[in-house]
Amino acid sequence: MAKHANIIPSKQLNVALPLPLYLKLSAHLYSDLECRVPHGAYSRCLIDLLQMHFAERSLDLAPFTGSEPGMLQVTGTVEAIEALTRKLSE
């Protein structure tokens, strides 16, 4: 049976992680059923994290709290940040 092409093409990426972070990630993704990290688990994890990162927005609370810029920041969905900004601006 022939393999179907992905609708969205992918690109190979080689990433070097610090060993402690790699071990933590591997332990998190490890499957007791397969006795290993499942095929594609690293890719799925990275894709999920990147999609969440690009979907989030951040808000610097300095104008509302009088703190130093960049010291107090919150992140969340676009809708949550807009709602928080409206509430803080009242």
N, C-alpha and C positions, 0 to 999 in steps of 0.2 A: 504494500500500500504506500503510495507516494505521500510525502509530507507536504501539507499545504503551507503556502507562504503566509507570514503574519500580515495582517492588515496594516499595522503600524510597524515599519521596519525598526530594527534595533541596531545599536552600535556597541561593539565590544569595549569594555572599560576595565583597565587594570588599576586597582586601588591598593595602596599600602597602608595598613592600619598599625598603630602601636600594638605590640603583642598583648598587653593586658586587655585592651579594648576588643581585639580579635577573639580572645578566649571568652570574654564575657558575651559577645555576640554569638559565638558558636554554641555556647552553653544554652543561650536563650532559644536558638533555632533548633537545637538537637531534638531528634525524634526518638523516643524510647521504642516505638514500634519498628522503626527502620534501623535503629542502632547507629545512626549517623545523622548529619544535617541533610535534609532532603534536597534533591536536585532542584536548583532554581530558588532555594530559600533565601540566599544572600541577595539575589537580584530583586526578588519580590519585596524584601525588607527595605532595600535601598529605594526602590521605586515608590513604595508607600510613604517613606519618610520624606522624599523629595516632593511628592505631590502635596503632602501636608504642609511642608515648608513654603511652597509657592502659593498655596491657598490662604496662608495666614498673613495678617498685617500686624504691625506693631505701632504702639502709641507711646510717645515719650510724655511722661506725666509732669515734667519740669514746669510747664506753664501753669499747671493747676495746683502744684504743691510748693513751688518756690525752691525746689531742689536743683542741684546741678544738672544740666542737660546730659542725658544718657545714664544717669544714676538709677532712675526708677522708670522702668519700661514694662509694658504689658503686651502680650501677643494674644491673638485670637482670630476668629473668622472675621471677614470683612464686615458682616452684619453686626457682630458683637462690638467691634472697635467703633463703628459708626454710632451705635446706640450709646456706648460709654462716652464718646466724645460729645454727643448731644446732651447727655445727662450732666456731664462735668461743666458744660458751657452755660447751663441754666443759671 
